[in-house]
């Protein structure tokens, strides 16, 4: 049995090959959208392996894209999905993107799918890191980050669940009929059975609001200002970036939790022609999104510097003989 384990880059645009729908990897499931290569990585690996384990963004479990929906439907109807694992948020130092693990298997022994929810099964670990950028006030400072981790006990419980295919407090076995009924939504949360006859416990409202504010602060850390016409031209659905209004909810939260949800401030449009501007809004650290942009910018400038040096050398070699023989004067 050949096995692929992969953590591909998330949500990349890609160039769809000519006649991609005729390639072995896409001929049955369909071609992933050009706007997102997540399933291009998955289908490529599945074409070459008997079993695949992918760490992917959580959004793949419930996509709004028609092409991606058809690929998920193909996986389900052809009994290729072994298990879906929803991971806790905030597990990585360099990205806040929520993640999941998708296990695909061409040689399954039954027709069930394991839905495993680890979103609340984590522990918190404090990690220290020296400041990487800015002046000495930052580089001499030690920052503490809270990272969610899975304990060995939880990991062993998940492994046992996958081996035995028995339900537990983190794992539920569902059928293809269950998945069809949920319109091929693969989020483990929606398959949880809720017993309304018993009082449902939940975290303190204040703790929920604090986690919510942590996510909003991460979004606000990197603010994008972009020309409205340009945003529409390059595919922004501006309706998705409207600032949420929490005024009424905050009135209630103030009474029951003495907390409120902070304002979102990560996106705005402008009338300035072709304006695109990123701002780091956090005083404590540099946004992880900006760090990724910096790396791409550095690579591109490195390439352009090499090109510039090449043309400068060509210009020098062309000018030097003309200057030496007096045809040109400075």
Secondary structure, DSSP 8 states (H G I E B T S, - for coil): --EEEE---SS------TTGGGSTTTTTT----TT--HHHHHHHHHHH-SEEEEEEEGGGGG---HHHHHHHHHHHHTT-EEEEEE--SS--SS----EEEEEEETT-SSS-EEEEE-TT--EEEEEEEE--SSSHHHHT-EEEEEEEE--HHHHHHHHHHHHH----SSEEEE-HHHHHHTTT---GGGG----TTS------HHHHHHHHHHHHHHHHTEEEEEEHHHHHHTT--GGGG-----HHHHHHHHHHTS-------SEEEE-STT-EEEEE--SSS--HHHHHHHHHHHHHHHHHHHHHHHHHHHHHHHHHHHHHTTSS--
